[in-house]
Amino acid sequence: MTKADLVAKISERLGMEKGDVQATVETFMDEVKTSLEDGENVYLRGFGSFIIKTRAEKTGRNISKNTTIKIPAHNIPAFKPAKVFVESVKLNVEVE
């Protein structure tokens, strides 16, 4: 599902204009992004959490030059689904 598909489904379900729904969805995503950039996690009860994970410093390899490189510690955004959400997917989605 793409963002356009999501906007269309929400618009159809709520009977709202697609433009209004698109603005709402984009504002939601901007707020989540801004909160994470400010170092704040976002918790949505029953859905999941957008969190910041810290990756430790590690040593990698540049295969083309056959040298080792140092990859510094850094933060990355991550999504952790709520237990209720995980259980719902387990029950409703068949294993392929």
Sequence and secondary structure as in RCSB ss.txt:
>XXXX:A:sequence
MTKADLVAKISERLGMEKGDVQATVETFMDEVKTSLEDGENVYLRGFGSFIIKTRAEKTGRNISKNTTIKIPAHN
IPAFKPAKVFVESVKLNVEVE
>XXXX:A:secstr
  HHHHHHHHHHHHT  HHHHHHHHHHHHHHHHHHHHTT  EEETTTEEEEEEEE  EEEEETTTTEEEEE  EE
EEEEEE HHHHHHHHHHS   
